[in-house]
Amino acid sequence: MKKIKKESVLIIDFGSQYTQLIARRVREQNVYSEVLSPLVSIDMIKSKSPKAIILSGGPASVFNDDAPAFDKNILNINIPILGICYGLHLLVHHNGGIVECTGEGEYGVATLKINKPEGVTNNMSSSSEVWMSHMDQVTLIPKNWEVIAHSSNNIVAALANNDHTRIATQFHPEVSHTEEGDILLNNFLFNISKCEKNWTASNFIQEKIENLKNTVKNENILVGVSGGVDSTVVACLMNKIAGEKCFAVLIDHGLMRKDEAKNCVKALKKGLGINIHLYDESELFFSRLKGVIDPEEKRKIIGDQFIKSFDRIALESGSYKFLGQGTLYPDIIESGISTGNIAHVIKSHHNVGGLPDEMSFELIEPLKDLFKDEVRSVGKKLGIPTELILRHPFPGPGLGVRIIGEITRERVSILQNADSIFLDILKEADEYHNIWQAFAVLIPIKTVGVMGDKRTYENLISVRAVTSIDGMTADWYRMPTDLLSMISNKIVNNVKGVNRVVYDITSKPPGTIEWE
């Protein structure tokens, strides 16, 4: 990865909810981007040879004592820097300007008025809508800087130094609400920073295979396969590198979708020629999960048992030095794993934050730099069938994080049947590929109903469908009401133990996509 990571864009995260979106917007232009903690040193940044730096937004104020600590030498580095929101305040404050809390903040959509359509604002309209989210504002412009845009509230919306090597926006160009944010980012990436478009699926595969061959050499590799897109792509990559020395293992923990284990093995073995083997470990998982209701504890138990099962299977099957996993970049960020380890833990992913401290394997995570849509692009280049690549994401802990409360075989069976009906209807109605992720959730609540003139007191199922690009943010899918009616009727009439279905209309944020 060293070649295509060189001349990248580094994003320093000061706590903005949009930081991952900045990274995605850069990568959409085929430029590699990487998110770093404010604790990163100037030496570390120089070692990465970036073409540019972006300073994210954040909730702090630059003049407060609790402002995030960071190496201020970064602001003097001899490459272009773009500051967004809090990043603007940092640049202004560092260069002798003044930032104050005047009580006149802006939240939501505002109108941007361009003073000079040149440099970073080249080809932007003189007036367009942008997304604001700030209380502090610039009250004194630094020497040798100029204001290049105001908001409709007459607040400084963008400014730059004389040679446009330091640019700052009060608005968020990375969010979709900013109409011409992509134009501004393109100007910064290509006209100012002179980035090259070298971050592609083909380049990734070529370099990743070369690097992995040097790492793995002649060693045997154990690959964990879950049936999802990520682990399928990892298995294909490792199969290309190691062939028969790649031993793919699908552990059926009893928490997979209906018939998924056998269907996955069939597709990977016959369709892709992968050396894959199925192990039913469900008794071990159910035994360890008995009585457990805390979602983080569930995730850690499932992650721990995965590794224990892999350890035993590896000993039984041969000698394996490496364990390949389908960890993605969002998994790492949400699990609080970052430079400096200061990211807030949203949830532990079983293949990141849920791993035990001591393992007998060396982990190989070839997709850990990628977002989900990038993984799909890599999968297509590898020749994986479309029906496998375009499957909705499925969490490593499986239905264990879609069953709220205790996990039992009976409750898993209820959810598997409801989920299967839900997904089948979406596919039959040609709605499945309009949705990023759809699934059912079993809620530990029973409700009163009437079926066959008899009173029932049965389980509640929630169905959820969201749209997204990379899973970092998501919006609930506007499902046609006639389809919702069909889904509800078929689940209630065909799944024993369910008498009520509800639809989740929560976006991310404030919710997460999964319930646990």
Buried (B, 14 or more C-beta within 10 A) or exposed (E): BEEBBBBBBBBBBBBBBBBBBBBBBBBBBBBBBBBBBBBBBBEBBBEBEBBBBBBBBBBBBBEEEEBBEBBEEBBEBEBBBBBBBBBBBBBBBBBEBEBBBEEEBBEEBBEBBBBBEBBBBBEBEEEBBBBBBBBBBBBEBBEEBBBBBBBBEEBBBBBBBEEBBBBBBBBBBBBEBBBBBBBBBBBBBBBBBEBBEBBBBEBBBBBBBEBBEEEBEEEBBBBBBBBBBBBBBBBBBBBBBBEEBBBBBBBBBBBBBBEBBEEBBEBBBEEBEBBBBBBEBBEBBBEBBEEBBEBEEBBBBBBBBBBBBBBEBBEEBEEBBBBBBBBBBBBBBBBBBBBEEEBEEBBBBBBBBBBEEEEEBEBBBBBBBBBBBBBBBBBBBBEBEEEBBEBBBBBBBBBBBBBBBEBBEEBBBBBBBBBBBBBBBBEEBEBBEBBBBBBBBBBEEBBEBEEEEEEBEBBBBBBBBBBBBBBBBBEBBEBEEEBBEBBBEBBBEEBEBBBBBBBBBBBBEEBBBBBB
